[in-house]
Amino acid sequence: MSIVSILLRARDPGEGHNVAFGLIAVTLATIIFYIDTYTDIEGAIAVLYVVTMLLAAQATTRIGLLVIAAGCASLTLLSYAMTHGEEADLQETLRLFGALSALFVTTMLLLKTETARLNLLSTNSALKESEARYRSIFDRTRVALWERDFSKLRRYLMDVRAQGVTDIKAYARTNSTFVDHCIGLIKAVEANEAARELLGPISSGIGIPQRSLIAGEEKFLDMLQAILNGDRIFEDKVEVRTDNGEDKLVLLSISLPGDPAAFSRVVVSMVDVTQREMVLKARADAQAELMRASKAAMVGAMSASLAHELNQPLGAIVVNSQTVLRWLDRDPPDLAAVRRSAERMVRDSQRASEIIQNTRNLLSPSNSKLENVCLDRLIGETMALMEYELQQSGTAVLVDCKPHVPPVWIVKTELQQVLINLVTNAIQAMEEAESTRRIIRIATGRPDIEHACIAVHDSGPGIVEDVKDKLFAPFFTTKATGMGMGLSICRSTLEARGGKLDGTNHPDGGAIFEMHLLIKPEAEHA
Ligand code: ADP
């Protein structure tokens, strides 16, 4: 840093220094010194050094001011010594002190002014920097942004509120020109590049028609209500029409400032969520479709089990009917034996009816109410439903139900479907690997205060290493005829009820799938 830049301040950042002002100050000081020392003019000439200081203050830094003040004080003392030497009288000494005091006070005041000026400069430059940063974010961000002047609109709404209006929608119904009037009060200030890309150059320009920003009167009135209520943010999903007539769904957000003066620059932002919403809808439709498909597949799987189960009571009914006929044909008929057989027929018919009822419950869409489900009973019922498959595949099921596990809060048929899916997967895994010991261990437990769990552990080959990450991904399957939706649906079914599903390999071999299920707090004491 050069001595010039230490002593003299620059006119503007990047420009040259105020050398001219410095030279004038030095010349003036020299003239004052000459008059004070070499002329007979009586009076406090040295006080004029104050003028030098004032001039120098326009051009010099704080250090420069101190240097010049010290210079002027030295010149005053030097002149005093040269003209009066040791014979100075009281009046001249007082004049000397007067001049030095004036110099001191002026220097202090100028230093204070200079400090205030520097503070102001630094505040200004911070302000400029922040404005530039805001500009650059505004221009370059990929979020569509508009600056709008809402000050007139806010003033008008405050007047409306002062008349006692609190419900904008009701007010708009009684005042047909209200919405148009409000729209007319909003002034567009600026739009960024992303805004132009989103809606097209015309709508995004300075003269943006308001309705292209908030389509539909209802949403616009909601926004007015937010201003009236003094809310700090207004957010909504709205439909907008672009310049080329395309409809888009956007997430609109308006930051409403707390300071009324800032309503002249309100920032409106929009994020295009059209694609996302379409994907979400398509996914939900596909999930629902697959849910239906998976239920249909289950009907197929269960019909075999149903036929098997009904076979036994129906066969028994036929045998008992024949027996009844035989006892009746006797002479005299054995009515006691007829009664016994008829009672057995009633019991078997009831069993057949229960089997059908259970299956109907499992498939009925109306049967989707949340209830407290006892895990022991549910596992028992489900295994009874799967008895045929288990027998056919030679699989043994070992159930280990821990005591004191409270019921879980779930839709019973959903949990049953998940369990059937996991057991079916286990049977298939053991069949594919041609396991000699086919055992499925089903255990219940209480992993934490809020959840109960059911673990399904098979004695199959376990989950293949590079399959682990994709296990729950939709349409992932390693089976030739698999759909790859079973585990994905099971997981989302449980998650929708506050539970979860995880699968991994058991240290003793085979795969283990664990369901965590929500316990309704009061269920524990029920
Ligand atoms: P799918 O049964 O139609 O293949 P799932 O989503 O039910 O669909 O299963 C996905 C994949 O997870 C299966 O193809 C299989 O590779 C693997 N998997 C599921 N359960 C087991 C299990 N008990 N043991 C080993 N691998 C399993």
Boltz pocket constraint, residues with backbone or C-beta under 6 A from the ligand:
constraints:
  - pocket:
      binder: B
      contacts: [[A, 421], [A, 422], [A, 425], [A, 426], [A, 429], [A, 458], [A, 460], [A, 461], [A, 462], [A, 463], [A, 464], [A, 467], [A, 471], [A, 473], [A, 476], [A, 477], [A, 478], [A, 479], [A, 481], [A, 482], [A, 483], [A, 484], [A, 485], [A, 486], [A, 487], [A, 488], [A, 511]]
      max_distance: 6.0
